[in-house]
Amino acid sequence: MDLNRIMKMLFPSMFLMGLIAHASACFSPEDRYSAEVLLNEPGVEYDLSVLKGIGYVVEANPDEIGLKGKVLVYRSHCRDDVAVVLYESNVYLWKGGKSSAEGPFLAVRIQPVKFEEVKEKIVSYRATVTLNADVKFEGSGNVNGWKVIRKDCGNVVNVYAVKGERKEFMAIDIRSSKGETIIDIRGFNVDPAEHLEEIATVIGEMIEVKGSSMKRIEDALKNEVRMESVTYDIRPASEMSDEDAKRVIGEELRWGSADVRIGERTSALGHITSEG
């Protein structure tokens, strides 16, 4: 979600970096650092028009940020570096062999305002070996901390195992067809050759590995290809943990309940807080 133009109105003193405009505006790198709740409990009612009279609440053009319907943006009440976006969204459910929409419901999204561009160096390793073996792993599961998934596509069986996070992870990709199995072992900022025993255990759970086959895997890892590359990414200028995100969303809902009222009735957000 590209909030560049809106945030300049709300946060004129902040220089926003790395906010990328997209023609479709459906997804942007900033979305990775946002948190959102959809208030779709039965009986929830809301009316966003009650917020129009508040000076620091800006009504955004939904087309500019890839949304539909009414979109309101304002500065968080508990963190100056966080924007709050209120908008309507449908929930798509699979019923009777087709997808159907339910809603709209009110979505409450929080997102950091200021981003900075960062440069990262990625060290990657790759080892590939071809064996005469059959895949024995079924379905999906967890093997010694590795997430393993099997997918069959015609005569080709593909089993993928991964361990780690975005910055540092190892992956094993096994493709098998008619008794021939290709094993592709990769590491990003982690050298798989230093984790041979662990990798051997995982591969042993995925395919029938004999001693000679394991020796070929070991040799492939010893002769793996090492590559370096530089990538550019964006990061929030300030950190926000999962607990921080929960606290901010909770505070915004409480703000709606306590401070915005019309006559004897609580505002839209206050009503949602009490019901949802």
Secondary structure, DSSP 8 states (H G I E B T S, - for coil): ---HHHHHHH-TT----S----SS-S--GGGGG-EEEEE--TT----GGGGTT-TT-EEE-GGGGT--S-EEEEE-SS-TTEEEEEEEEEEEEEETTEEEEEEEEEEEEEEES-EEEEEEEEEEEEEEEEEE--B---SEEEETTEEEEEEEETTEEEEEEEEE-SSSEEEEEEEEETTEEEEEEEEESS-GGGGHHHHHHHHHHHB---HHHHHHHHHHHHT-EEEEEEEEEEEESS---HHHHHHHHHHHHHHHHHT-EETTEE-HHHHHHHH-
